[in-house]
Amino acid sequence: MYGGGGHYDGGGGGGGTTNANSLFGGGGFMPSQSTAVPESSGGGFSKGRNAQTLLPLTVKQIMDAAQASDDKSNFAINDVEVSTVRLVGRMLCKIERVTDVSFTLDDGTGKIDVNRWENESSDSKEMADVKRVTDFNDITHHFLHCIHVHLELTRSKAPMNASTSTPGNVNQVRLPNNQATTFSASGNTAGNDISSLVMSAFHDPAVINLEHGITVEYVIDRLKLPEQEVREVIKGHVEVGNIYNTIDDLHYKSALNG
Amino acid sequence: MDTSSPAALVNAQILNMFVGRRVRTVVQVQRNEGGFLVGQSTDGHQLTIKSSVDVPVSHFMEVYGIAENSQTIRAEVCTDFGPDFGEILCAYGVCLCPFYHSTVN
């Protein structure tokens, strides 16, 4: 039931979604690199003006961050404290009351409940501003903006990692993988990357629902990585329970979709 | 919170990886054959969209729906993106054709 009429809406503060020129002008939406680097090496994320940063995000990014955080009212994405966010998606199930307006926003990556005038529910977002999308290029632009900001923020971590990993690994592309936190780290950057790649092969939409899973040979062929290393990584994942054997010793499946 | 049925952004080439699942794409309507629309996908192939929505020929249309096979989507929601979707991107000298459409009329 699409009570909201299926309109596209952009939520967030300060950003004009109707004027494409202003969006392309650069504006102040990109969090500066300095905001992405934690102020201390003791972990956690930096506070202060970061909380005012308007981050273009997808619903999935928010869901993943919210689930990873114990503190439901305060969480970080890419080590940047998230406060005001910008989402673009379809408005569903809009309910207008005297005291508040609530609806569900579906941006294709997931759905999230949005409230205006109340923030009592821990899993809902308080809406600062909402605009109807009139130029549909704004949808394309929003998701490109999400990709751009995400890459900027993840790349800016590289200098930080330099102190903890070998110099040769600093420039290595680190694929963002939400599953990376679910299995134990080997302490080696390159190892983690292969580990992430292997898991991402198991989580590929094309194979994740295969009843019998996939073979090691499939993963090797898919990733074009050395056979021995892939076999070792898969063995490690089996031992920690991230993947398991299905019909025989050759087929494996991720435990994610159990 | 529901992330159980994300709609994968697809073109015709990768549509067959998502048969039976929820997908999202943009097509340029080529003709209306009564009950279903035929549109050109972002990578230049023809896709059949089962939908009762009447979107004018040559308009770009976003489709949310279930992939029935590698060429057919059963639409749940169609949004008319108008006849000039994507043009501003080219106006700014940014070629994003692989993301959404192969040609701009």
Chai-1 contact restraints between the chains, C-beta under 6 A:
chainA,res_idxA,chainB,res_idxB,connection_type,confidence,min_distance_angstrom,max_distance_angstrom,comment,restraint_id
A,G6,B,V77,contact,1.0,0.0,6.0,A-B,restraint_1
A,A20,B,I88,contact,1.0,0.0,6.0,A-B,restraint_2
A,F24,B,Y92,contact,1.0,0.0,6.0,A-B,restraint_3
A,M63,B,M1,contact,1.0,0.0,6.0,A-B,restraint_4
A,M63,B,T3,contact,1.0,0.0,6.0,A-B,restraint_5
A,G108,B,A7,contact,1.0,0.0,6.0,A-B,restraint_6
A,G108,B,R24,contact,1.0,0.0,6.0,A-B,restraint_7
A,T109,B,P6,contact,1.0,0.0,6.0,A-B,restraint_8
A,G110,B,T3,contact,1.0,0.0,6.0,A-B,restraint_9
A,G110,B,P6,contact,1.0,0.0,6.0,A-B,restraint_10
A,K111,B,D2,contact,1.0,0.0,6.0,A-B,restraint_11
A,D123,B,M1,contact,1.0,0.0,6.0,A-B,restraint_12
A,F136,B,F81,contact,1.0,0.0,6.0,A-B,restraint_13
A,F136,B,F85,contact,1.0,0.0,6.0,A-B,restraint_14
A,N137,B,I88,contact,1.0,0.0,6.0,A-B,restraint_15
A,T140,B,Y100,contact,1.0,0.0,6.0,A-B,restraint_16
A,A206,B,M17,contact,1.0,0.0,6.0,A-B,restraint_17
